[in-house]
Amino acid sequence: MKSGIAIVTGASSGIGEATANRLTKAGYKVYGTSRRGTQAGQRTFEMLPLDVTSEPSVEAALKEVLNLHGRIDLLVNNAGFGIAPAAAEESSLDQARAIFDTNFFGIVRMTRAVLPHMRQQGSGRIINIGSVLGFLPMPYMALYSATKHAVAGYSESLDHELRTMGIRVSVIEPAYIKTSFDANLMTPDAPLDEYREIRAAVDKRVKEVIESADGPEIVAETVLQAALAARPKRRYAAGGVAGRLRLLRRFAPASLVDAGIRKDLRLAT
């Protein structure tokens, strides 16, 4: 059992909700956040309104937790969104900026806000929810993949900077997870007819794979493992598929990995 104060962003559903529930069960006092704040339904944790794209919103939520408890022991950065499968050039620069503003700069905002307090108390854990797309390419999800590559690099570098201050940073990298995440994907705002058929085919294939994927609980268990580890790793694969993909990326020839990605998505070689 662990007693501590935890914040989990994007906790209204999916991975965030499962993580907040698991941390609560393990003994943490958990504050989940979402842009809409408290919502109907019973929860094992409290919800706060927090928009990770807004510095005043971030500061207000953290101030509320600190006023109540005087410390924050664990931050789980989970808030994010994706763009439905589409070619990279089918998203405008504004859309590209929007996904980075939430998926990457949202983590930067939360981290910058919490670090002064963790440094003062001499301890803390920051766990960022990444993806296997942080070390693998994903055709027709280039912008989302780019945000997860950025999260992985930021997390590893930050861990090196902070470990002598009693603070550790880890990134959790699941593969496909069966949640409602795919139902809320943003559609590309600059669609091109040249990609119409392949866009539809990749979207269909991704939905097929998600139907048989692990649930969000497997990510929640990995978050708890990273939070409690005496010597946490910088990167954790969440689930068997993610673990196998990491091994393939590390040891298999690049040409084999490349062919496997295209075969899985049923793309022409």
C-alpha positions, 0 to 999 in steps of 0.5 A: 500500500502507498500513501501519497497525493496523486494527480492524473490528467485526462481521467474522465475515461479510458486509461486515465480513469483506470489509472486513477482507480488503480492508484486509489486502490493502492492507497493514493489520494487521487485527483483526476482531471478533465476539461469538464471537471466533475461529471455524473457518476460514482468514482473512487477519486475526486475530479477537478477541472483542468485544461492542460493547454491553459497555464492558468487552468493548470496553476489553479488545479495544482493550487487547489491540491496543494492548499488541501495537502501541501504536497504532490507525490505523483503526477500522471500525464495522460491527457491527449487526443489523436487524429483519425488515420489520415496522411500527414499532409491532410492536417493543416499546420493549425491542427498539427499545432493543436495536437502538439499543444495537448499531447506534448506541451500539455505535459510540459505545462504540467511538469513545469508547474509541479516540479518546484513543489517536488524539488522543495519536498525532495521527492516525486514521480512523474509518469507520462503516458506515451505509446509504442508509436514513441519508438515506431513509425505509424503510417497515416498517424504521423502527427500523433506518432510525432507527439509520442516520440517527443514525449519519450525524448522529453521524459528520458532527458528529464529523468536524467536532470531530476534524479539527483533531486529525488524525482524520477520520470518514466514513460509508459508505452502501450500498443493498441488499447481498447477504450473509447479513445478512437471514438473521439478522434479528430478528423483531418481538416484538409482531406485530399481525394488522393488518400481517400481509399487508403485512409478508409482502409487503414481506419478499418484495419485499426478499428479491427485491431482495437477490438481485440486489444487489451483494456486500459487496466493493463496500462494502469497496472504498469503505471502503478509498477513505475510509481512504486519501483525503488529503481524505476525504469525510464521506459515501460512497455505496457502489455505483451504486444508492446513488449514484443514490438519493443524487442523487434525494434531493438533487435530485428533488422530495420527492413523486417520491422518496416515490412511488418508494419506495412503487412499489419496495416495491409499496405502495398510493399 
